[in-house]
Amino acid sequence: MRLKDKVAIITGAGGGQGRAAALLFAKEGAKIVASDWNVASGEQTVTRVRAAGGEAIHIGADVSDSAQVRRLIEGALASWGRIDVLYNNAGVGYSSSLSMQDILKTPEEDWDRVLAINLKSVFLTCKYAIPEMLRTGGGSIINTSSVAALVGGENAHAYTASKGGMISLSRALAVEFGPRNIRVNCICPGVIDTPMVEPVVGPLKDSNRPLRFSPIRRLGTPEDIAYCALYLASDESSFVTGAVFVVDGGITAR
């Protein structure tokens, strides 16, 4: 097993990429701390992990809130005594009621909220998890960014800024804590078939365009991202830090 006895916190674990990662990590031997602001969805993930023979608990949290993040970290420690993997997957995107438009059309409060959920959350989870990783000898941090952080695009400017900031913060953390055996890497998914991007992928499906959307000629799946995260969580990537893994079916290669 590639993650035998490792304790992994996965935020945004109530569905999509987070749920896929929870199921895969547990299959590979990890003890899962699933976290989602939607308690029912998070509990459903835990039920599925346990039904497959894995170990998991759910701790609900709004990861943009310091007190709730501290409670998440404390809950993980109370259950299993350590944190080996922190997978910052929680985020807000196109399915949100918050603005995914250009800056001229984005209310200031929407800008602040998108950055709080997508970027401040990484600051908070790392702030409280890294000391625990240092205490037990290191760990792996995986942050879910986006191809939107790598290329200019129309609309979704708050989202784009938050995901770009995540890459820069990840690199800074990799440099700062690499000497102490903490690795920090980013995954930049392309268009993945999840509820978060349904406003984008729905019309593609309806028009039969997905096969032409990328060189691989299909939409990505949550499992495509989960397998990349598994590599980064495992000791197989022990010489990998500060890296950006683009999993987009070749969209950015054009």
ZALUM-166074 format. One record per residue: y, x, z of N, C-alpha, C, O in turn; residue in one letter. Coordinates in pm, whole numbers, plus 50000, padded with zeros to 5 digits. Each point is the difference from the previous one (the first is absolute). Example, Ala and Ser with C-alpha at 12.3 -4.5 7.8 and 13.67 -1.06 7.14 Angstrom:
! residues 2
494315131950780501194991150000501205009050000499985010450066a/501074986149862501195008250006501094992350073501115005150017s/
***
This chain:
! residues 254
498805008350000501204991750000501255008750000500095009850074m/500874986649845501175008549979501044999050112500845008850015r/499114980450064500964998350110499294997450133500544993150086l/498305012249931499204997250119500785003050128500485011150020k/499624978750065500625000850133501515002149997500615002050106d/500024997549778501465000849996500594986350033499434989649965k/501725010550101500734987750032501164998749902500855008949991v/499184980149937501004998149894500834987550027499464989050012a/501855012949998500924988750004500404996849856500415008949925i/499454978550037500414995649866500974988550017499634989450051i/501615012549907500984989250007499964991949870499575004949896t/500894982750113499884991349884498564997449964499654999049882g/499504999950221498564999149978499514985749979498794997749988a/502124992750006499594986149988499564995749862499514988849983g/500645019749918499594996449864500245011449904500485010650040g/499204987349835500315009649894499485013950028498855001950038g/502025008049942499625014050015499595003350142499075007850021q/501614986450078499675002950138498624995250039499265007150067g/500404980849891498674994850030498935008049929498965003150058r/501275000449817499035008149925499765013350069498875004750009a/502205001450040499875012850071499254998350131499165008450034a/501134980950039499304997850127498504998849978499215005850074a/500394986749825498584998249971499355013149956498905003250042l/501805004349873499445012649950499955010550109498995006950016l/502074994650060500035010050108498904997150102499325009150046f/500514978149989498974996450097498615003249946499145004850073a/500654992449800498725003249936499705014850008498845004250008k/502245004049991499845014550006500055005350143500125012150022e/499784978850077499825004250138501214999750090499905003550117g/501254992349831501214999850083500034987950091499454989449968a/501215012350145500334988850088501394995249959500945008049996k/499204979449973501204994849936500894992750100499564991250074i/501715012749927501044992350068500814993449889500895006149941v/498784981350032500694992649895501254993650059499944994050108a/501175007349822501244993950049500664992349887500095004749887s/500374983450147500744991949904500904990550078499644995550109d/501535001449835500884990650068499404986050000500284991950088w/498875005349812499304987249991498685001350076499045005749950n/500944988950171498855001950088498734994249938498945006350008v/501154982049933498804993749941499405008749891498785001749995a/502065003849918499515008649892499395012850055498955004549953s/501715001350146499475012250060498654997750066499105008349988g/500764980550080498734996750065498914997649896498845003250024e/501534991249863499014997949895499465013349949498815001449973q/502085008550016499555013449959499025005650101498975005549963t/501364993350165499115004950106498644993049993498975006550014v/501034980549965498754992549989499155005349885498795001450014t/501855001649873499265005149885499455014050027498875003249961r/501925005250106499525013450034498794999250091499005006849978v/501084984950123498894998750095498774993949935498885003950030r/501334986549880498884993849930499255010249915498804998649977a/501915011649977499385010549919499425011250086499515010049948a/500564988350185499415009950090500975010350053499585009550067g/501724988849906500985009750046500634996350133499734989350055g/501115019749995500714997950125501484998449970500585008049927e/500034981550130501414997549972500624991150106499324991650060a/501975010449962500804991050082501274997049921500375007349908i/500294981850129501284996749939501095000250106499834994450109h/501295011949859501184999850085501174995749912500475007749916i/499994980250104501104995049919501295007450030500285003350115g/500504999449781501265007150020500934998349880499575000149885a/501704998350146501075001849902500365014750007500645004450096d/498965003249803500135014550009501445005149983500245012050003v/500694978849979501415004150000500604999350140501175003350018s/498034992450080500474998250138499395010750090498775001250009d/502075006550057499555011450079499024996050110498975006450018s/501354983150054499144995950111498624995949951498995003050065a/500964990249821498704995649947499205011749946498775000050009q/501915009949934499285011949953499435007850118498865004749994v/501914996650113499495006850119498764992850054499045006350044r/501014980449954498854992250047498785002249910498875000350048r/501375001249823498915002949906499345013350033498785001050008l/502035009250011499465013350031499274999950133498915005550012i/501704988250088499374999350132498694992249995499045003550069e/500904986149850498774992349987498885007949937498844998950040g/501515009149859498995008649937499445010050100498795002350005a/502095003550074499565009850099499174993450110499025005850047l/501384982449994499244993050104498594996749954499075000150080a/500784997249792498684996449947499135012149973498825000150034s/501765010249904499185011249956500515013950036499375009949966w/501764990950102500405012650061500635010449910500395010750048g/499724986649823500555009949909500444993249871499664988449975r/501105018949943500414995349867499785011649904500635010550013i/498504987649891499715010549902500684997349866500375009349929d/499774977950037500584996249871501034989150023499744990150069v/501425011849873501044989649999500284996749855500525008349925l/499144979550036500214995649861501124989750001499794988450034y/501395016149928501184991349995500004992249869500555004449900n/498814984250104499854991949879500864987550002500214993849896n/500285002250222500814987850010501265001449917500605010749993a/499794978449944501225000349921500344986449947499194990750005g/502005008249943500464987549940500305002749854500545010449964v/499104979949951500195002049857500394987349930500734991650054g/498805006949824500494989549911499664985950045500654990549957y/498355008050128499664986650048500914995550114499924988650045s/500935020450002500874996950114501174991249959500404999649883s/500154993450215501224992449976501235009050001501094995749962s/498745016950082501105009649999500295004249856499144999349912l/502085005250065500445002949864499235011549936499885010850057s/499624986649824499405010349916500865001649874499495002149890m/501834996750129500935000749888500815013050005499745008750084q/501234992549827500835011950000500984999450117500124989850067d/500585021449957500855000650120501164990049995500494995850105i/499945000349776501104990549991499594986250049500834992150046l/497885005049945499504986950038499245000250133499494989850044k/500445021850019499245001450124500914998450121500915008150018t/498874981850066500794998750123499775012050092498905005650004p/502124998250068499895011650088498884998350102499285009550031e/500564978350022498964998050099498605001449939499075004250069e/500774992349803498725002149934499735014849979498875004750019d/502155002749942499875014549986499505006150131499055007950001w/501604988550109499645005650130498574996350039499275008350054d/500344979349918498664995650040498915006749917498975003950054r/501244997649817499015006749915499815014450045498875004850012v/502245002250014499885013950044499375001050138499295009650030l/500964980550055499395000250133498494998449992499265007250067a/500294983549851498564997449990499285011449928498935004250042i/501665000749850499315009949916500195014550045499095008149985n/502084995150069500305014150030500155002750149499405009550052l/501384982450017500145002050145498644999150067499765006950099k/499384984849850498664998650058499255013250001499285003050095s/500875005049799499335013049993500595009450105499275007450066v/502054992349949500655007750106499414996550136499685008850079f/500184978249949499544995650131498535003450024499655005450106l/499484991549799498585002850022499755015050014499215004250084t/501465003749834499845014550011500585005350130499425008950062c/501704985849979500655004550124499074998450120499975008650088k/499274980549914499164997350116498545004349981499305002050099y/500254999549778498615004249977499865015249996498995005450046a/502005001549900499875014549986499775007050134499155008950005i/501554987850102499705006650127498544998550043499435009250060p/499984979349910498594998050036499095008149910498975004950046e/501384996549827499225008549911500085014650044499005007249997m/502174997050043500165013750048499155002550124499445010850018l/500484979250067499245001250125498525002349973499335006850078r/500154987649813498575001249972499695009449884498875000449952t/502135007150003499715010649904500384997449855499705008249913g/500954980550060500464997749863499574986649946499454991650071g/500835006449799499644987349938500564999049860500605009449948g/499194979049992500464997549863500864987549999499624989650054s/501555011449884500904988749982500104997149851500245009049919i/499574978450046500044995749860501054989149989499964990150073i/500985011649837501084990449983499944993649861499875007049900n/500214979950096499964993049873501404998749943500814992050047t/499485016049850501274999049930499784991349876499354989650009s/501185014349877499894991949879500445008349880500775009550014s/498754986949868500525006349879501484997049981500695007049927v/499804982450141501434997049994500835011250058501195001249968a/498215007050117500715011450060500135011649902500775009350025a/498504990349866499935011449908500774998049871500345009649932l/499934978050034500694997049874501124990150025499914991650090v/501135009349830501074990150011499554986849941499214999549906g/501304989850153499614986949950501044989550030500895002050083g/499004987049849500904988850025499564992650125498814998650028e/502184996750048499744991550116499235007350111499685011949988n/500034980750119499245005150116500605013050055499265009150037a/502054991749969500635012650039499785003450147499845011850033h/500144978450056499715002950140498565004950015499745009650072a/499354983849859498605004150002499855014249947499315008350060y/501344994549828499925013349939500545010750093499395010650015t/501754986750048500595009750093499085002650118499855011450044a/499544978050008499125001750115498775008349965499575008350081s/499884989749802498815007349960500335014649965499195009050024k/501994993249919500425013849975500245007550128499635011750012g/500994981650086500215006350130498705003550068499925010050071g/499074981949907498705002650061499415013249949499425007650078m/500734995249794499495012549946500725011950062499375009850039i/501954989449969500775011150057499655002150147499855011450044s/500044977850032499635001350140498605005850015499775008350088l/499314987549828498635005150008499975015149976499285007250069s/501484997549835500035014449973500595007750117499515010750036r/501554983850023500615006650115499035000750118499915010250068a/499384978949956499024999950109498865009649971499495006650091l/500094994449783498935009349964500395014350031499195007850051a/502064995749918500475013650028500125002450150499635010650050v/500894979550020500245001550144498715001250080499905008350090e/499114983449876498834999150085498735005949939498944999950063f/501155005349815498855006649940499465011450084498785001350015g/502095007350041499505011050083499234995450123499315007850064p/500824979349969499314994750120498884990249959499594991450078r/499955010349798498814993049951500194985149980499054992250015n/502165003749951500224986249959500415000049853500985006449961i/498264986549959500274999049857500674986649971499664989850060r/501295010349846500744987949965500084999149848500535009049935v/498954980350010499984998249855500404985849963499944990850082n/500455007549792500404986949949499084995749886499525008149921c/500274978950073499364993949883501054991349931500674992050065i/499455009649803500914991749922499184990949909499645003949889c/500074983950157499264990849914500864995149885501234999250009p/498104997549882500664993049892499904985050024500174995450113g/499584997049784499904985450014498584996650045499055000549923v/500864995950205498714997050061499894984850019500964993550040i/497885001249931499794985650003499854995250144498894998150050d/502254999950017500054995150137501044988950009500844998749911t/499124993350196501004989450015501445005250003500924992949959p/499295019450088501365005350011500715000649865501214998049992m/498035004849903500635001249868499604988549908500105001349878v/499464987750179499614988449919501124995449906499714996249887e/501575004150156501064996149907500055008849874500504995749896p/498975016550116499965009049884498704998349923500024998649877v/498855001550194498714999949931499614986049951499244998849904v/501284990750160499674986549957500324997449855499134995649924g/502125007050034500334998149859499195009049906499704996149887p/499965016050159499195008849917498624994049975499495000149888l/499934994650218498694993749985500084987949907499154998249912k/501874993850109500144987749920500185003049852499564992449915d/501095019050056500255003549861498955009349941500095004149885s/498904999250198498935009149957500535013949970499455007149916n/501634996950153500585013349978499405011250083500215011649963r/499054985950146499545011150083499255010949925500145011850033p/499074984549865499245010049928500905009649924499565010949963l/501694985450013500925008749928501045006350091500885007349954r/499014990050177501065004050091499985014950031501065005850026f/497795000549972499885014350030498975006149906499214992749940s/500775020650047499005006349914498564996550037499134999649914p/500624997750214498664996250041499734985349969498864995550005i/502194997249962499914986449946499404989850098499214991349963r/501205010150162499704989850099500975001450116500665010250014r/499424979550067500755001050124499205008150102498785000449994l/501935005950098499315006950108499444990150100500444988650008g/498585015950069499424991950106500305006450135500295012050006t/499664980350102500185006050133499015011350026500335009750069p/498474989049878499005010550021500385013049932499665010850050e/501054988649837500475012249934500875008150095499905012350005d/500944980950070500885006950094499235004450124500245010850054i/498854980849991499245003150122499195012849984499875007850095a/499574994449787499215012249981500875012550002499565010550047y/501664988549904500925011350010500355002550146500045011450046c/500224977850028500325001350142498835005950078500205007950092a/498594988449870498815005450066499945015249986499725007050097l/500554997949784500025014549980501045006750090499725010350061y/501464983749946501075006050080499724999050150500455008550077l/498824981349964499664998450141498895009650042499905003650118a/499275000549788498825008050032500335014950006501075004349958s/497995003350095500165014550007499885006749863500285011949986d/499314980549913499935005449865501375004249948500105008449911e/500964985750145501365003249956500725008950100501224999250015s/498035009450053500575008150108501065009949953500785004950081s/499274998049789501025009249946501064992549922500735006049920f/499374980950102500944991649926501024994250096499664992550091v/501615010949888501074993950079501305000649921500205008949917t/500684981650111501274999349928499844995849855500905002049919g/497954992250048499694996649861500264985249972500004991650090a/500235005649782500204986349954498894996849900499925006349894v/499244984150139498894996249913500384987249925500184989450060f/499945011949809500384988649916498734993249951499205005949928v/500634981550112498814992349962500524987749926500154989350057v/500115012549813500724989649925499394996849865500624993149919d/498195011850055499374997249871500695006949884499734996849884g/501155012750146500685007649895501344994549957500575004749901g/499964985450173501284994049961501105010549992500785000149905i/499305008850196501085009950002499765011649906500865008749988t/497984991649946499735010649902500684997249867500105008949916a/500354978850064500574996649870501375006749983500644998349896r/
***
